[in-house]
Structures are given as structure tokens and as C-alpha cells.
Amino acid sequence: MLTLYYSKASSALAPHILLQEVGATYAVHEVPIDKGAQHDTAFLKVNPKARVPALMTPEGVITENPAILGYIAATHPHANMLPDTPFERARADELNAYLCATMHVAYAHLLRGARWVDDEAAQNAMKNKVASNIADCATMIETHYLKGPWALGEHYTMCDAYLMMVPLWMKKAGVDLVNYPRIATHHRAMLDRPATLSVMAVHGL
Ligand SMILES: N[C@@H](CCC(=O)N[C@@H](CS)C(=O)NCC(=O)O)C(=O)O
């Protein structure tokens, strides 16, 4: 049995969609980060980093979106969520790493500037850079990463569930999806999938 620790509308949306998409048997445990629940003692035993998502597996806990997505895909091979060749697999990991380590971090400067600097004026200066940084990331995805119709081309993979975060980060950063037609088309295709819709409803989206 798998248990996904999530907060509504957080990046836990991505593994949640993938769990649903592959038909996994799983439970969810809400950790509302707006109420500070990520710092509760019980959750810190699951993820001492105080972040969601975290996935409890029969072998232990996995954190970090790329690792969680890769685990879900690898443990549900019938769903074909991983590319076949080592090169394509590396390209999938590359995109997931970009979303995790560059775009998500750029977005985090909007609400979590205190992670990097104490000075309030500096935090505000960082906030003011978020829209242009997110726009740059969206341009990289639009022009380089997103092959279409799905992230890696003809087949839906684990990357598509993660790419679902992009329009959400863009919206919160004030970057208009209208200027990114490939991302907008991908977003619409995601919204046509029952797995996406059922999970979005759980997240109040
Ligand atoms: N690199 C991590 C980032 C996880 C992360 O920052 N999650 C956010 C929600 S999207 C969180 O738990 N924030 C709580 C906090 O910063 O206190 C991953 O990809 O899983």
C-alpha cells in the first residue's frame, strides 16, 4: 500500500495525478501547509525536511517529486509511464529535474523568500523577480522541452503529471498562459483526462 502525503494545490498534485493515472492502490494523508502542519512532529517523522509531497511505500518513504514520480512509474510498468530507451529516459529525468530544481525554486521565491534571506526588502525584491523568472522557465518549456502533444512526444508519461504544475505556477506568478500556446494546449489535454479531473477536485482546483 502507498500513502501520499499532500497539501491541497501544492506540487503533490503531480504524483497524486500519476497515482490515479496508473491505477495505483493508494491512500492520501493531508498535511495542510497553510496551517503549518508540515512542522508537526508526526509528519517530521515521515519527512524531516517538512515538505510535501512524501510517499510512504512498503520499503520506506520517498521524497522529492522526480524520485516519487519515477518510483510510481517504475512500480506500475503496465501503465507505460517511462520512456523505453536510456536516452529518452534521461530526457524525462532532465525535464523533471528542471521543473523541480529550477522552475519550482523560482516559484518558491514568491511565498518562501525567507528561506534565502531575512531582510524584508530583499524578500520583496526577490518577489518582484518571480514573474520574469517564471516567464523565462515557461519559454524554455514552450520552445525546448514540450514536444507535443505530450511532454516527451506521442505518449503520456510521468512528465505530463509534473508539467501540470506549470500553468498553476504561471497563474500564481501572474504570467499569462495565452502567450504560451503549446503549454496551454497541453494543459487542456490534461484537463480532458478523468485522472486529472478527479485529483484536481480533491485539491480544490
Ligand atoms: N524539491 C521538493 C520541493 C517540495 C516543496 O517545496 N513542497 C512545498 C509545497 S509545493 C512545501 O512543502 N512547502 C512547505 C514549506 O515550505 O514550509 C519536491 O520537488 O518535492
Ligand as a Chemical Component Dictionary entry (heavy atoms), coordinates in Angstrom:
data_LIG
# 
_chem_comp.id                   LIG 
_chem_comp.type                 NON-POLYMER 
_chem_comp.pdbx_formal_charge   0 
_chem_comp.three_letter_code    LIG 
# 
loop_
_chem_comp_atom.comp_id 
_chem_comp_atom.atom_id 
_chem_comp_atom.alt_atom_id 
_chem_comp_atom.type_symbol 
_chem_comp_atom.charge 
_chem_comp_atom.model_Cartn_x 
_chem_comp_atom.model_Cartn_y 
_chem_comp_atom.model_Cartn_z 
_chem_comp_atom.pdbx_ordinal 
LIG N1  N1  N 0 12.003 19.710 -4.113 1  
LIG C1  C1  C 0 10.794 19.324 -3.443 2  
LIG C2  C2  C 0 10.024 20.591 -3.075 3  
LIG C3  C3  C 0 8.903  20.303 -2.115 4  
LIG C4  C4  C 0 8.271  21.585 -1.639 5  
LIG O1  O1  O 0 8.901  22.647 -1.533 6  
LIG N2  N2  N 0 6.986  21.476 -1.338 7  
LIG C5  C5  C 0 6.246  22.613 -0.853 8  
LIG C6  C6  C 0 4.809  22.543 -1.373 9  
LIG S1  S1  S 0 4.762  22.679 -3.132 10 
LIG C7  C7  C 0 6.191  22.582 0.662  11 
LIG O2  O2  O 0 6.018  21.524 1.241  12 
LIG N3  N3  N 0 6.332  23.744 1.298  13 
LIG C8  C8  C 0 6.232  23.834 2.718  14 
LIG C9  C9  C 0 7.195  24.826 3.288  15 
LIG O3  O3  O 0 7.993  25.419 2.548  16 
LIG O4  O4  O 0 7.152  25.026 4.510  17 
LIG C10 C10 C 0 9.968  18.398 -4.318 18 
LIG O5  O5  O 0 10.009 18.547 -5.538 19 
LIG O6  O6  O 0 9.281  17.504 -3.810 20 
# 
loop_
_chem_comp_bond.comp_id 
_chem_comp_bond.atom_id_1 
_chem_comp_bond.atom_id_2 
_chem_comp_bond.value_order 
_chem_comp_bond.pdbx_ordinal 
LIG N1  C1  SING 1  
LIG C1  C2  SING 2  
LIG C1  C10 SING 3  
LIG C2  C3  SING 4  
LIG C3  C4  SING 5  
LIG C4  O1  DOUB 6  
LIG C4  N2  SING 7  
LIG N2  C5  SING 8  
LIG C5  C6  SING 9  
LIG C5  C7  SING 10 
LIG C6  S1  SING 11 
LIG C7  O2  DOUB 12 
LIG C7  N3  SING 13 
LIG N3  C8  SING 14 
LIG C8  C9  SING 15 
LIG C9  O3  DOUB 16 
LIG C9  O4  SING 17 
LIG C10 O5  DOUB 18 
LIG C10 O6  SING 19 
# 
